[in-house]
Amino acid sequence: MRSGAFQIQAQVADAAFVFEYEHCHGCQNVLVALESLFDPLDGFVDFEDGLLHLGDFHFQPFDALFKAVEPRFELIETRFEAVDPHFEMTDPRFEIFEPGFHAIESLLDVFEALLEPVHPLLQNVESPMDRDERLIQHRHEHLPQLRH
């Protein structure tokens, strides 16, 4: 692994996910974007102490994720400043409407993969409003069973 790269290992259900990222200066804006993404799951998703908590699953070192993007996405480092906390996701792969935000798309794809065994409601969302409405509507129905 190259200097400045991070390896994040997360065990979800029976599958292990390992990701490598390059250091990136846009970590705070990525955090804002991901917090916006997971806001409807408040209480189930927690961003405290540099850790990502998904119910009973804990990912660390979580700080490394926000200091990193894949090397081919280095061009967007200065573009993170334009990220709106209510940014629009235009397709089920969480593709960002703004050209050049492919690194955020990549990070969201990572989280989609991590969450797939945990929270199927995050799959195949048509729009941010539909996604939020659906998650909020089913929140109390689904979260108790996910926390076991």
N, C-alpha and C positions, 0 to 999 in steps of 0.2 A: 504494500500500500504506500502511495506517495506521501511525502511530508505535506501536512496541511489537509489531508483527506481524513474523513471520519468513517467509521464503520458502525452502523447501528443494527443491533440484532434485536428482534422482537419475536416472542413466542406467542402465537395466537392459535387456540385450539390445538390441532395436531401439526400445524405448519410453521416452519421457521422462516422468517424473512430477513435477509441481510442486504443492506444498501450502503453504497459508498458515495460520498459527496465531496465536492471541493469547497474550500472556504469561500464564503460570500459575505459582502458587507450589507446586504439587504435583509439581515435576519429579523430585525424588528418588524418590518412590513410584512414579511412572511407570517410572523406570529399573529399580526393583526388579521391577515387574510384567513388564517386557519381558525382563529377564534371566532371570526364571523361565520365560517362554515359550520362550526360545531355549536354555535350559540343555542340552537333549539334543543340541544342535548345537555343543557346546563344541569349540573348535578350528576350526570353520568360521565361527562368528560371534564377533566380537571387539569389545568395547566399550572400546577404549583411546584415549587422547589426544583425547577428544571426538569420535571418529569411529566410525561403524558400519562394520565390515568384514564383508562377506558373500563369502567366498571371494576372488575377484579384484575384487569390486565394493567401492567405498569411497564412503560417503556423508558429506558435510560441508556446513555445520557441524552435527554431530550434537547438540551441546549445545543448540542452538536447539529441537530437537524436545522435549526434556524441560522446557523453560521455556514450553510452549505447549499450548493447546487451542483449538478453534474457539469463537468468541464465544458461540454458543448453549449451550455446555456449561460456562459460567462457574460455575454453581451447585455444581459438584462440587469446587471448589478446596479446600474444607475437609474433604472426604470422603476424600481420598487417604490420610489417616492410618490409615484402617481397612483399607487394602489388605494382604492377606496374601501373602507371597511364593509361596504355593501356592494362589493364588486359583483358583476353579473357573470354567471356561469351559463354558457349557451348550449351545452350538450351533455349527455350522460357521462362523458369522459371528463367533465369539468374543464373544458377548454375555455380559456379566457378570451374575451372579446378583443382585447387590445393586442395587436401584433407585438411580439417580443416578450410576452409574459409566459413563455413556454416552461420556464423553470417552475413557476407556481403550478402550472398544469401538471408538471411532473411530480411535484410534491403532493398534490391532491390525488393523483393516481396512486401514489404510494399509500396514502391514508385510506383510499378506497379499497385497496388490496388488503390492508391490515384490518379494516372494519368489516369486510365482506362476511367472515364467519360470525361476526358479532352483531351487526345491525343491518339487516337486509333492506331496511327502508332508505338507506343512503344510496341504493342502486337505482339507476335508470330514472333520474329526476328530470322532468321536462323543463322546469324553470326554477329560479330561486324561490319565487313566491309559492309555487306548487310544492317544492321540497319542504319549505318551512311549515306550510300549512299541514302537510301530511305528517311530518315529524311531531309537530305539536299536538295534532289530533290523536295520534297513536302513542304519544309519550307515556302516559300512565298505564296503558295497556301492555306495552312491550318492555319498558325499563325494569319493572320488578323482576321479571323472569330472567333478564340479562344479568342482573346483579348476583344471581345465585352462583 
